[in-house]
Amino acid sequence: MSGAAWAPAVLCAALGLLLGSLPTRAGWGAALAFVAAWIATTGAVAAAPSFAAWTCAHAAQSSAACWIAALATAGAQYAPERGRARAAGWRALAAGICVAAAASPCAAASSPWSPAGIALALPARWLVSRGAGVALKVAASWLLAVALLSLVLSARPALPGDVPDHLE
């Protein structure tokens, strides 16, 4: 789970679960905020060479930002419904920026399929309508654990047993 492609994928999965648990109007608004931020950041990286160079120079920080945003987004499942709906737009904006920055042309292992995790909103909405919203909290707990573990492990220095022998 330490590859650069996992951070935006986990973030989009957490956002998809969050969108599925929101009321319809707030969910659509947050989804549009994600798409707008994603398109604007991708356009800025493509149009401005200085912004693209800055994004490439800070690729490790964009991955860490994705992990932190995934922690905040997955943790939002445990917030009261009113607070969850109120902050969802800001979390979606942050997710759009993080996903677009992590998928910059210089990213080592960027995945264009990361935003497909937003599609988890459909089964999440179905589960909430059937009264099984606790399943979203279980999935969010798993995403919280993965994001926290990946963030902590990416911050520590590599030990001799962590690196394959042929790379030493």
N, C-alpha and C positions, 0 to 999 in steps of 0.2 A: 504494500500500500504506500510505498514511498515514491513512486513515480510521479512525474509532474502532471500526468493526465488524470490521476485519481482525485486530486484536490478539487478541480472544478466539477468533476462528476459527482462526488459526494455532496458538494454544495448544491448542485442542481437537484439531486435527489431529496435533500432536506427541504429545499424550497418547494418542490412538488408536493411533498407531504404537508407542508404548511399551507399551501394554496388549497389543497383538498379539504382542510379542516376549517377554512374561513367561510363566512357567509358569501353568497354568490357575488354581490356587488364588490366587496372588498377583494375577493379572489381575482376577479377580472381586472380590477384596478392595479393590483400588485403584479399580475402577469404582464400587463401592458407596460408597467414601470420597468420590469426586467427586460423586456424586448427593446424598449427605448434606450435604456442604458447600455445594453449590449451593442445595439446598432451604432449608437453615438461613439462609444469607445472604439469599436472596430473601425469606424470611419476615421476617427482621429488618428489611430495607429497607421492606417493606410494613407491618409492625406498629409500628415505632418511627419517628415523624416526625423525631426528632433524628438517628437513624442515617441516615435517607434524606437529610436536609439535609447531613450530613457527607459522605456519598457524592457528592452533587451538587457540593459545594464542592471535592472532590478528584478530579474526573473525569479530569483530565490525569494524575494520579499513578496512577489505576487502570489507565489504558491503558499507562503505562510499566511498571507491575507485571506486566501481562499479557505484555508483550514480554520482560521479564526471566524470568518463569516459563516462557515458551516456549523461551528460550535454555537454561535448565536442563533442561527436559523433553526437548527434542530432543538435547541433549548427553548425556543419560543413555543413549542408544542405544550409546554407545561405552564405557560402563562394563562391567566384568565382570558376568556374569549374576547372580551372587549379590548384588552390590552394587546392581544395577539392581532386583532384586526387593525388596530390603530398603527402599530409599528410594522405591519407587513409590507407596506409600500417602500419604506426606507430599507428594509432588509432585501427586498427585491432589487432596488437600485444598486445596493452594494454588491449583490450577487451578479448582476449584469456587468458591472465594471470589473469585478474580479475574474469572471469567466472570460471576458473579452481580453483582458490583460494577460491571462494565463495562456491564451490561445494565440499569442502574438507569433509572427513568423520565426522568431528566434528561439521559441520555446523548444526544449529538447524533445519532449514527447507529448506535444499537445494533441488533443483529440477533438475533432470537429463534432463528435457525437455527444459531448458532455451536456449541452442544453436539452438533449432528449430526456434527461432525467425529470424535467418539468412535467412530462407526461404522466408521472406518478400521481398527479393531481386527480386524474380520472378515477383510478381504483380507490384512491383515498376518499374522494367525494362519495363514491358508492358505499364504502365501509361506514362513513359517518352517517349516511342516510339510513343504513340498516341498523344503526345503534352499536356498531362495533368500532367506535372511535378509539378505544383503548389499544387496538392494533397499531394505530398511528403512533401512539406514545411508545410502544415497544420498539417499533422500527426507528423512531427518533432516538431512543436510548442507545440502540446499536450504532447509529450514525454519530451520536455524541462520543461514544467510546472510541470509535475508529478515528474520528477527527482529533480528539485529544491525544490519543496514542501517537498518531502520525505527526502531530505538531511537536510533541515533546521529543520524539525520536529524531525528527529532522533538525532539532536545535542542538543536539549533543554531538560531540566530535565522534568520528568513526574510530572504532577500536579495531585492533588487528583481526579479531575473529569475525568482524562484520563485513570486511572487504574480501572478495574472492582472491585466492592466492595469485592468480595471473595478473591482477591489477596492482599488486604491491610493488 
